[in-house]
């Protein structure tokens, strides 16, 4: 790239992409002229599509809000699009859809007012200051966060994209933009016109990509619809700090918790084996304030735990599933293999198979080495025991974690 120039990546008629060098401030008409010369077609026949809307010839690249590392689709009109009805519809679609790169869906998730512990602790001066905040830094454009499972393996800002559900190409112009998260997450909510040749698709399919690095077409990321920038400066319900991004529970009060406190809340419940099983969701947690009907339904939000603790969460879910099926865990130190013995069998052997198991023979009732006669030591239940903290934590964080537990949970001892 030279001084005052930049490259736009173009995909012509859904073929492989190629860069087109343009002067800074160039219009879409100039882009059409260059692509037309390269492809041997008339520029006025081409349509330029990006993120669900047609970019009009008189717009500049900056005015179209094209972020870095973006690819635009340049297509010839599909057969039959010369009819007046199709032209009128496509003209309306191109004018009526806002850019997905600046779409903000936080209004459907964040509370209109902050409630709970944070409000109780506020002074009048603090509340007035919060009502008239002085922002020294600009707000981020993106309101989306994803779990990047390929490169970053972390929670990252995301970018929303749309494609035709039929041909999977980004050549669909939307009839309207999304107004809430349901429009993005649920199928067949929004329609449009696919402009790929030979495709009659009319259904929009939204997906998200990690904004932290270049991505291929199939490199999509999981949408974390409860994680968002804290655009209203709502204090965390646990530590009362104003942080961003935050996780917003979908309880009636829309309680807001910062990601650090959410991490501590999850680890505390994991140590206690207090995750809740839902037949359709799996093992999850409700709002940190204990609100009813507030289970997190997208389990990738627990990726906020980090790799080590998330692996513990997965192991816990597998163990709980096994125990509910009537299975047992091998009590031998360093083993913990899951076993499914016959229901009335008291002597259990942890069989060695494919590198798993340890060969230990134990009593099903007391989990000690197998013996005849009555058990002298009864095993403790797997869940509902004392809180076991497996790594050093500060007293402040421990206090925050304990404050998140509902009053119905009691702990008899804490091992640190």
FIRO-600262 format. One record per residue (C-alpha): residue in one letter; x, y, z. Coordinates in pm, whole numbers, plus 50000, padded with zeros to 5 digits. Example, Ala and Ser with C-alpha at 12.3 -4.5 7.8 and 13.67 -1.06 7.14 Angstrom:
<pt aa="a" east="51230" north="49550" up="50780"/>
<pt aa="s" east="51367" north="49894" up="50714"/>
This chain:
<pt aa="x" east="50000" north="50000" up="50000"/>
<pt aa="x" east="50129" north="50346" up="49910"/>
<pt aa="x" east="50071" north="50678" up="50079"/>
<pt aa="x" east="49705" north="50781" up="50069"/>
<pt aa="x" east="49599" north="50446" up="49926"/>
<pt aa="x" east="49435" north="50137" up="50066"/>
<pt aa="x" east="49324" north="49793" up="49954"/>
<pt aa="x" east="48966" north="49666" up="49952"/>
<pt aa="x" east="48921" north="49291" up="49925"/>
<pt aa="x" east="48664" north="49203" up="49663"/>
<pt aa="x" east="48479" north="48879" up="49594"/>
<pt aa="x" east="48333" north="48889" up="49244"/>
<pt aa="x" east="48027" north="48669" up="49191"/>
<pt aa="x" east="48121" north="48467" up="49503"/>
<pt aa="x" east="48459" north="48363" up="49360"/>
<pt aa="x" east="48791" north="48384" up="49542"/>
<pt aa="x" east="48871" north="48727" up="49683"/>
<pt aa="x" east="49132" north="48964" up="49543"/>
<pt aa="x" east="49259" north="49307" up="49657"/>
<pt aa="x" east="49172" north="49627" up="49472"/>
<pt aa="x" east="49389" north="49930" up="49546"/>
<pt aa="x" east="49202" north="50258" up="49580"/>
<pt aa="x" east="49285" north="50615" up="49666"/>
<pt aa="x" east="49182" north="50734" up="50009"/>
<pt aa="x" east="48832" north="50880" up="49989"/>
<pt aa="x" east="48744" north="50693" up="49667"/>
<pt aa="x" east="48378" north="50630" up="49592"/>
<pt aa="x" east="48197" north="50302" up="49531"/>
<pt aa="x" east="48168" north="50410" up="49166"/>
<pt aa="x" east="48549" north="50402" up="49137"/>
<pt aa="x" east="48553" north="50054" up="49289"/>
<pt aa="x" east="48295" north="49940" up="49032"/>
<pt aa="x" east="48505" north="50082" up="48748"/>
<pt aa="x" east="48818" north="49896" up="48858"/>
<pt aa="x" east="48635" north="49567" up="48912"/>
<pt aa="x" east="48453" north="49611" up="48580"/>
<pt aa="x" east="48783" north="49652" up="48394"/>
<pt aa="x" east="48932" north="49346" up="48566"/>
<pt aa="x" east="48626" north="49128" up="48496"/>
<pt aa="x" east="48535" north="49266" up="48153"/>
<pt aa="x" east="48187" north="49392" up="48245"/>
<pt aa="x" east="48015" north="49730" up="48244"/>
<pt aa="x" east="48059" north="49906" up="48582"/>
<pt aa="x" east="47698" north="50028" up="48587"/>
<pt aa="x" east="47580" north="49665" up="48585"/>
<pt aa="x" east="47763" north="49581" up="48907"/>
<pt aa="x" east="47627" north="49588" up="49258"/>
<pt aa="x" east="47849" north="49615" up="49567"/>
<pt aa="x" east="47718" north="49442" up="49881"/>
<pt aa="x" east="47861" north="49454" up="50232"/>
<pt aa="x" east="47704" north="49326" up="50557"/>
<pt aa="x" east="47352" north="49294" up="50421"/>
<pt aa="x" east="47317" north="49620" up="50231"/>
<pt aa="x" east="47396" north="49747" up="49883"/>
<pt aa="x" east="47658" north="50023" up="49876"/>
<pt aa="x" east="47548" north="50299" up="49641"/>
<pt aa="x" east="47780" north="50446" up="49379"/>
<pt aa="x" east="47787" north="50799" up="49523"/>
<pt aa="x" east="47905" north="50681" up="49867"/>
<pt aa="x" east="48270" north="50687" up="49971"/>
<pt aa="x" east="48446" north="50391" up="50132"/>
<pt aa="x" east="48473" north="50581" up="50460"/>
<pt aa="x" east="48106" north="50675" up="50443"/>
<pt aa="x" east="48014" north="50308" up="50405"/>
<pt aa="x" east="48190" north="50232" up="50735"/>
<pt aa="x" east="48407" north="49952" up="50601"/>
<pt aa="x" east="48629" north="49827" up="50885"/>
<pt aa="x" east="48975" north="49686" up="50824"/>
<pt aa="x" east="49010" north="49328" up="50695"/>
<pt aa="x" east="48660" north="49336" up="50544"/>
<pt aa="x" east="48554" north="49177" up="50217"/>
<pt aa="x" east="48289" north="49327" up="49988"/>
<pt aa="x" east="48087" north="49125" up="49738"/>
<pt aa="x" east="48059" north="49259" up="49384"/>
<pt aa="x" east="47792" north="49084" up="49178"/>
<pt aa="x" east="47623" north="49104" up="48843"/>
<pt aa="x" east="47244" north="49130" up="48880"/>
<pt aa="x" east="47080" north="48785" up="48885"/>
<pt aa="x" east="46852" north="48688" up="48596"/>
<pt aa="x" east="46521" north="48872" up="48606"/>
<pt aa="x" east="46641" north="49152" up="48832"/>
<pt aa="x" east="46578" north="49404" up="48555"/>
<pt aa="x" east="46206" north="49390" up="48627"/>
<pt aa="x" east="46069" north="49708" up="48777"/>
<pt aa="x" east="45942" north="49537" up="49092"/>
<pt aa="x" east="46282" north="49383" up="49169"/>
<pt aa="x" east="46467" north="49708" up="49102"/>
<pt aa="x" east="46230" north="49903" up="49327"/>
<pt aa="x" east="46267" north="49648" up="49606"/>
<pt aa="x" east="46647" north="49637" up="49585"/>
<pt aa="x" east="46666" north="50018" up="49580"/>
<pt aa="x" east="46454" north="50031" up="49896"/>
<pt aa="x" east="46669" north="49766" up="50063"/>
<pt aa="x" east="46990" north="49950" up="49984"/>
<pt aa="x" east="46861" north="50275" up="50133"/>
<pt aa="x" east="46680" north="50139" up="50437"/>
<pt aa="x" east="46934" north="49928" up="50627"/>
<pt aa="x" east="47184" north="50072" up="50872"/>
<pt aa="x" east="47539" north="49941" up="50883"/>
<pt aa="x" east="47581" north="49620" up="51084"/>
<pt aa="x" east="47926" north="49744" up="51188"/>
<pt aa="x" east="47766" north="50011" up="51410"/>
<pt aa="x" east="47461" north="49817" up="51519"/>
<pt aa="x" east="47396" north="49837" up="51893"/>
<pt aa="x" east="47168" north="49576" up="52051"/>
<pt aa="x" east="47258" north="49653" up="52412"/>
<pt aa="x" east="46923" north="49827" up="52466"/>
<pt aa="x" east="46751" north="49487" up="52457"/>
<pt aa="x" east="46980" north="49353" up="52731"/>
<pt aa="x" east="47095" north="49635" up="52962"/>
<pt aa="x" east="46859" north="49763" up="53234"/>
<pt aa="x" east="46702" north="50106" up="53199"/>
<pt aa="x" east="46794" north="50175" up="53563"/>
<pt aa="x" east="47044" north="50005" up="53792"/>
<pt aa="x" east="46900" north="49824" up="54091"/>
<pt aa="x" east="47026" north="49611" up="54375"/>
<pt aa="x" east="47335" north="49635" up="54593"/>
<pt aa="x" east="47511" north="49893" up="54377"/>
<pt aa="x" east="47227" north="50146" up="54404"/>
<pt aa="x" east="47192" north="50097" up="54780"/>
<pt aa="x" east="47559" north="50185" up="54831"/>
<pt aa="x" east="47552" north="50498" up="54614"/>
<pt aa="x" east="47561" north="50847" up="54762"/>
<pt aa="x" east="47363" north="51131" up="54610"/>
<pt aa="x" east="47681" north="51287" up="54468"/>
<pt aa="x" east="47784" north="50958" up="54308"/>
<pt aa="x" east="47440" north="50916" up="54154"/>
<pt aa="x" east="47443" north="51267" up="54008"/>
<pt aa="x" east="47791" north="51210" up="53870"/>
<pt aa="x" east="47674" north="50890" up="53708"/>
<pt aa="x" east="47374" north="51060" up="53552"/>
<pt aa="x" east="47605" north="51315" up="53386"/>
<pt aa="x" east="47917" north="51117" up="53299"/>
<pt aa="x" east="48217" north="51277" up="53133"/>
<pt aa="x" east="48351" north="51039" up="52872"/>
<pt aa="x" east="48707" north="51120" up="52775"/>
<pt aa="x" east="48733" north="50824" up="52536"/>
<pt aa="x" east="48501" north="50747" up="52244"/>
<pt aa="x" east="48261" north="50457" up="52278"/>
<pt aa="x" east="48355" north="50143" up="52084"/>
<pt aa="x" east="48165" north="50086" up="51760"/>
<pt aa="x" east="48102" north="49718" up="51825"/>
<pt aa="x" east="47851" north="49604" up="52082"/>
<pt aa="x" east="47919" north="49234" up="52022"/>
<pt aa="x" east="48140" north="48989" up="52206"/>
<pt aa="x" east="48225" north="48635" up="52101"/>
<pt aa="x" east="48424" north="48337" up="52215"/>
<pt aa="x" east="48697" north="48292" up="51954"/>
<pt aa="x" east="48752" north="47916" up="51944"/>
<pt aa="x" east="49017" north="47904" up="51671"/>
<pt aa="x" east="49297" north="48157" up="51725"/>
<pt aa="x" east="49246" north="48358" up="52045"/>
<pt aa="x" east="49065" north="48095" up="52254"/>
<pt aa="x" east="48931" north="48384" up="52460"/>
<pt aa="x" east="48641" north="48629" up="52482"/>
<pt aa="x" east="48696" north="48899" up="52221"/>
<pt aa="x" east="48504" north="49182" up="52050"/>
<pt aa="x" east="48307" north="49046" up="51758"/>
<pt aa="x" east="48171" north="49167" up="51426"/>
<pt aa="x" east="47825" north="49082" up="51297"/>
<pt aa="x" east="47786" north="48953" up="50943"/>
<pt aa="x" east="47496" north="48816" up="50738"/>
<pt aa="x" east="47466" north="48572" up="50450"/>
<pt aa="x" east="47201" north="48400" up="50244"/>
<pt aa="x" east="47075" north="48093" up="50424"/>
<pt aa="x" east="47041" north="47903" up="50095"/>
<pt aa="x" east="47378" north="47961" up="49923"/>
<pt aa="x" east="47580" north="48073" up="50230"/>
<pt aa="x" east="47716" north="48375" up="50040"/>
<pt aa="x" east="47730" north="48732" up="50173"/>
<pt aa="x" east="47528" north="48860" up="49878"/>
<pt aa="x" east="47194" north="48903" up="50056"/>
<pt aa="x" east="47048" north="49253" up="50088"/>
<pt aa="x" east="46831" north="49280" up="50398"/>
<pt aa="x" east="46470" north="49394" up="50412"/>
<pt aa="x" east="46548" north="49544" up="50754"/>
<pt aa="x" east="46829" north="49537" up="51005"/>
<pt aa="x" east="46815" north="49348" up="51338"/>
<pt aa="x" east="46653" north="49539" up="51623"/>
<pt aa="x" east="46713" north="49287" up="51904"/>
<pt aa="x" east="46918" north="48979" up="51980"/>
<pt aa="x" east="46632" north="48746" up="51885"/>
<pt aa="x" east="46659" north="48880" up="51529"/>
<pt aa="x" east="47022" north="48763" up="51525"/>
<pt aa="x" east="46998" north="48434" up="51715"/>
<pt aa="x" east="46664" north="48291" up="51596"/>
<pt aa="x" east="46622" north="48163" up="51238"/>
<pt aa="x" east="46389" north="48308" up="50976"/>
<pt aa="x" east="46328" north="48636" up="51158"/>
<pt aa="x" east="46459" north="48863" up="50881"/>
<pt aa="x" east="46438" north="48823" up="50504"/>
<pt aa="x" east="46594" north="48987" up="50203"/>
<pt aa="x" east="46697" north="48931" up="49840"/>
<pt aa="x" east="47001" north="48720" up="49750"/>
<pt aa="x" east="47181" north="48868" up="49450"/>
<pt aa="x" east="47398" north="48565" up="49370"/>
<pt aa="x" east="47336" north="48433" up="49021"/>
<pt aa="x" east="47089" north="48147" up="49022"/>
<pt aa="x" east="47005" north="48173" up="49393"/>
<pt aa="x" east="46646" north="48238" up="49497"/>
<pt aa="x" east="46726" north="48263" up="49868"/>
<pt aa="x" east="46518" north="48504" up="50074"/>
<pt aa="x" east="46614" north="48417" up="50436"/>
<pt aa="x" east="46893" north="48597" up="50624"/>
<pt aa="x" east="47140" north="48402" up="50837"/>
<pt aa="x" east="47342" north="48608" up="51086"/>
<pt aa="x" east="47674" north="48499" up="51229"/>
<pt aa="x" east="47962" north="48654" up="51420"/>
<pt aa="x" east="48336" north="48657" up="51366"/>
<pt aa="x" east="48625" north="48750" up="51593"/>
<pt aa="x" east="48731" north="49111" up="51532"/>
<pt aa="x" east="49081" north="49061" up="51677"/>
<pt aa="x" east="49236" north="48894" up="51370"/>
<pt aa="x" east="49170" north="48822" up="51000"/>
<pt aa="x" east="48920" north="48541" up="50948"/>
<pt aa="x" east="48825" north="48303" up="50670"/>
<pt aa="x" east="48466" north="48246" up="50558"/>
<pt aa="x" east="48416" north="47941" up="50777"/>
<pt aa="x" east="48598" north="48085" up="51080"/>
<pt aa="x" east="48293" north="48188" up="51282"/>
<pt aa="x" east="48273" north="48245" up="51657"/>
<pt aa="x" east="48011" north="48179" up="51924"/>
<pt aa="x" east="47792" north="48480" up="52005"/>
<pt aa="x" east="47795" north="48576" up="52374"/>
<pt aa="x" east="47474" north="48774" up="52385"/>
<pt aa="x" east="47493" north="48843" up="52760"/>
<pt aa="x" east="47839" north="49007" up="52738"/>
<pt aa="x" east="47837" north="49366" up="52617"/>
<pt aa="x" east="47997" north="49707" up="52666"/>
<pt aa="x" east="47861" north="49889" up="52970"/>
<pt aa="x" east="47729" north="50188" up="52776"/>
<pt aa="x" east="47507" north="50304" up="53064"/>
<pt aa="x" east="47778" north="50283" up="53333"/>
<pt aa="x" east="47578" north="50041" up="53548"/>
<pt aa="x" east="47774" north="49934" up="53860"/>
<pt aa="x" east="47857" north="49568" up="53912"/>
<pt aa="x" east="47609" north="49412" up="54156"/>
<pt aa="x" east="47896" north="49246" up="54348"/>
<pt aa="x" east="48190" north="49489" up="54367"/>
<pt aa="x" east="47993" north="49808" up="54270"/>
<pt aa="x" east="48270" north="49914" up="54029"/>
<pt aa="x" east="48177" north="50043" up="53684"/>
<pt aa="x" east="48349" north="49807" up="53444"/>
<pt aa="x" east="48325" north="49721" up="53075"/>
<pt aa="x" east="48248" north="49477" up="52929"/>
<pt aa="x" east="47994" north="49323" up="53166"/>
<pt aa="x" east="47758" north="49026" up="53175"/>
<pt aa="x" east="47389" north="49115" up="53199"/>
<pt aa="x" east="47161" north="48848" up="53344"/>
<pt aa="x" east="46822" north="48812" up="53179"/>
<pt aa="x" east="46630" north="48826" up="53506"/>
<pt aa="x" east="46354" north="49089" up="53544"/>
<pt aa="x" east="46600" north="49332" up="53712"/>
<pt aa="x" east="46872" north="49278" up="53448"/>
<pt aa="x" east="47146" north="49253" up="53711"/>
<pt aa="x" east="47489" north="49354" up="53582"/>
<pt aa="x" east="47808" north="49179" up="53694"/>
<pt aa="x" east="48163" north="49250" up="53581"/>
<pt aa="x" east="48357" north="48962" up="53427"/>
<pt aa="x" east="48599" north="48937" up="53722"/>
<pt aa="x" east="48315" north="48890" up="53970"/>
<pt aa="x" east="48137" north="48656" up="53728"/>
<pt aa="x" east="48453" north="48445" up="53719"/>
<pt aa="x" east="48466" north="48431" up="54099"/>
<pt aa="x" east="48094" north="48351" up="54121"/>
<pt aa="x" east="48134" north="48059" up="53879"/>
<pt aa="x" east="48446" north="47921" up="54048"/>
<pt aa="x" east="48276" north="47938" up="54389"/>
<pt aa="x" east="47973" north="47749" up="54264"/>
<pt aa="x" east="48197" north="47502" up="54083"/>
<pt aa="x" east="48395" north="47433" up="54401"/>
<pt aa="x" east="48064" north="47371" up="54580"/>
<pt aa="x" east="47926" north="47161" up="54293"/>
<pt aa="x" east="47625" north="47392" up="54291"/>
<pt aa="x" east="47565" north="47425" up="53917"/>
<pt aa="x" east="47202" north="47361" up="53822"/>
<pt aa="x" east="47099" north="47098" up="53568"/>
<pt aa="x" east="46843" north="47188" up="53302"/>
<pt aa="x" east="46728" north="46913" up="53063"/>
<pt aa="x" east="46750" north="47136" up="52756"/>
<pt aa="x" east="47049" north="47351" up="52851"/>
<pt aa="x" east="47281" north="47135" up="53059"/>
<pt aa="x" east="47464" north="47250" up="53373"/>
<pt aa="x" east="47435" north="47624" up="53418"/>
<pt aa="x" east="47397" north="47905" up="53672"/>
<pt aa="x" east="47127" north="48164" up="53735"/>
<pt aa="x" east="47174" north="48534" up="53797"/>
<pt aa="x" east="47434" north="48594" up="54070"/>
<pt aa="x" east="47161" north="48751" up="54285"/>
<pt aa="x" east="46967" north="48423" up="54281"/>
<pt aa="x" east="46680" north="48548" up="54064"/>
<pt aa="x" east="46438" north="48278" up="53938"/>
<pt aa="x" east="46413" north="48186" up="53570"/>
<pt aa="x" east="46750" north="48340" up="53488"/>
<pt aa="x" east="46965" north="48042" up="53385"/>
<pt aa="x" east="47238" north="48117" up="53132"/>
<pt aa="x" east="47133" north="47924" up="52821"/>
<pt aa="x" east="47448" north="47973" up="52609"/>
<pt aa="x" east="47707" north="47770" up="52800"/>
<pt aa="x" east="48000" north="47927" up="52614"/>
<pt aa="x" east="47961" north="48220" up="52856"/>
<pt aa="x" east="48143" north="47999" up="53105"/>
<pt aa="x" east="48450" north="48032" up="52884"/>
<pt aa="x" east="48506" north="48342" up="53098"/>
<pt aa="x" east="48645" north="48093" up="53351"/>
<pt aa="x" east="48958" north="48038" up="53144"/>
<pt aa="x" east="49080" north="47707" up="53002"/>
<pt aa="x" east="49173" north="47539" up="53332"/>
<pt aa="x" east="48851" north="47618" up="53519"/>
<pt aa="x" east="48636" north="47554" up="53210"/>
<pt aa="x" east="48790" north="47208" up="53187"/>
<pt aa="x" east="48693" north="47157" up="53551"/>
<pt aa="x" east="48339" north="47268" up="53464"/>
<pt aa="x" east="48320" north="47016" up="53180"/>
<pt aa="x" east="48453" north="46740" up="53405"/>
<pt aa="x" east="48200" north="46834" up="53673"/>
<pt aa="x" east="47914" north="46817" up="53422"/>
<pt aa="x" east="48027" north="46474" up="53303"/>
<pt aa="x" east="48057" north="46348" up="53662"/>
<pt aa="x" east="47714" north="46480" up="53761"/>
<pt aa="x" east="47558" north="46321" up="53453"/>
<pt aa="x" east="47720" north="45988" up="53543"/>
<pt aa="x" east="47601" north="46006" up="53905"/>
<pt aa="x" east="47244" north="46084" up="53795"/>
<pt aa="x" east="47256" north="45772" up="53577"/>
<pt aa="x" east="47340" north="45564" up="53885"/>
<pt aa="x" east="47713" north="45549" up="53821"/>
<pt aa="x" east="48002" north="45598" up="54063"/>
<pt aa="x" east="48344" north="45759" up="54050"/>
<pt aa="x" east="48650" north="45554" up="54139"/>
<pt aa="x" east="48769" north="45684" up="54481"/>
<pt aa="x" east="49134" north="45583" up="54428"/>
<pt aa="x" east="49369" north="45886" up="54450"/>
<pt aa="x" east="49453" north="46020" up="54107"/>
<pt aa="x" east="49192" north="45808" up="53927"/>
<pt aa="x" east="48828" north="45928" up="53945"/>
<pt aa="x" east="48721" north="45712" up="53650"/>
<pt aa="x" east="48347" north="45700" up="53585"/>
<pt aa="x" east="48191" north="45356" up="53624"/>
<pt aa="x" east="47841" north="45221" up="53553"/>
<pt aa="x" east="47810" north="44902" up="53761"/>
<pt aa="x" east="47498" north="44689" up="53799"/>
<pt aa="x" east="47245" north="44847" up="54032"/>
<pt aa="x" east="47263" north="44584" up="54309"/>
<pt aa="x" east="47637" north="44523" up="54287"/>
<pt aa="x" east="47827" north="44622" up="54603"/>
<pt aa="x" east="48180" north="44516" up="54502"/>
<pt aa="x" east="48306" north="44739" up="54222"/>
<pt aa="x" east="48633" north="44709" up="54034"/>
<pt aa="x" east="48781" north="44996" up="53837"/>
<pt aa="x" east="48883" north="44792" up="53535"/>
<pt aa="x" east="49192" north="44876" up="53332"/>
<pt aa="x" east="49093" north="44942" up="52970"/>
<pt aa="x" east="49252" north="45152" up="52694"/>
<pt aa="x" east="49476" north="45336" up="52937"/>
<pt aa="x" east="49187" north="45421" up="53172"/>
<pt aa="x" east="49105" north="45281" up="53515"/>
<pt aa="x" east="49336" north="45174" up="53795"/>
<pt aa="x" east="49223" north="44824" up="53899"/>
<pt aa="x" east="49109" north="44936" up="54247"/>
<pt aa="x" east="48835" north="44720" up="54404"/>
<pt aa="x" east="48612" north="44913" up="54643"/>
<pt aa="x" east="48284" north="44908" up="54831"/>
<pt aa="x" east="48002" north="45092" up="54662"/>
<pt aa="x" east="47856" north="45213" up="54994"/>
<pt aa="x" east="48160" north="45355" up="55175"/>
<pt aa="x" east="48403" north="45396" up="54882"/>
<pt aa="x" east="48676" north="45219" up="55082"/>
<pt aa="x" east="48860" north="44905" up="54974"/>
<pt aa="x" east="48612" north="44624" up="54938"/>
<pt aa="x" east="48523" north="44436" up="55256"/>
<pt aa="x" east="48266" north="44190" up="55382"/>
<pt aa="x" east="48011" north="44295" up="55642"/>
<pt aa="x" east="47890" north="44640" up="55742"/>
<pt aa="x" east="48074" north="44957" up="55649"/>
<pt aa="x" east="48253" north="45135" up="55933"/>
<pt aa="x" east="48286" north="45465" up="55742"/>
<pt aa="x" east="48005" north="45609" up="55532"/>
<pt aa="x" east="48104" north="45815" up="55230"/>
<pt aa="x" east="48013" north="46183" up="55215"/>
<pt aa="x" east="47779" north="46296" up="54940"/>
<pt aa="x" east="47950" north="46426" up="54629"/>
<pt aa="x" east="47752" north="46749" up="54622"/>
<pt aa="x" east="47647" north="46988" up="54895"/>
<pt aa="x" east="47969" north="46958" up="55097"/>
<pt aa="x" east="48197" north="47230" up="55231"/>
<pt aa="x" east="48347" north="47488" up="54997"/>
<pt aa="x" east="48691" north="47368" up="54885"/>
<pt aa="x" east="48904" north="47646" up="54736"/>
<pt aa="x" east="49169" north="47475" up="54523"/>
<pt aa="x" east="49387" north="47779" up="54461"/>
<pt aa="x" east="49499" north="48078" up="54673"/>
<pt aa="x" east="49265" north="48378" up="54654"/>
<pt aa="x" east="49255" north="48707" up="54838"/>
<pt aa="x" east="49019" north="48770" up="55128"/>
<pt aa="x" east="48857" north="49052" up="54930"/>
<pt aa="x" east="48770" north="48828" up="54636"/>
<pt aa="x" east="48652" north="48554" up="54871"/>
<pt aa="x" east="48420" north="48804" up="55043"/>
<pt aa="x" east="48283" north="48912" up="54704"/>
<pt aa="x" east="48226" north="48549" up="54608"/>
<pt aa="x" east="48045" north="48466" up="54931"/>
<pt aa="x" east="47826" north="48775" up="54900"/>
<pt aa="x" east="47696" north="48641" up="54570"/>
<pt aa="x" east="47554" north="48326" up="54727"/>
<pt aa="x" east="47182" north="48329" up="54813"/>
<pt aa="x" east="47099" north="48314" up="55186"/>
<pt aa="x" east="46974" north="47956" up="55155"/>
<pt aa="x" east="47330" north="47828" up="55100"/>
<pt aa="x" east="47524" north="47756" up="55419"/>
<pt aa="x" east="47887" north="47654" up="55450"/>
<pt aa="x" east="48028" north="47463" up="55744"/>
<pt aa="x" east="48397" north="47503" up="55667"/>
<pt aa="x" east="48633" north="47668" up="55425"/>
<pt aa="x" east="48967" north="47518" up="55330"/>
<pt aa="x" east="49220" north="47760" up="55180"/>
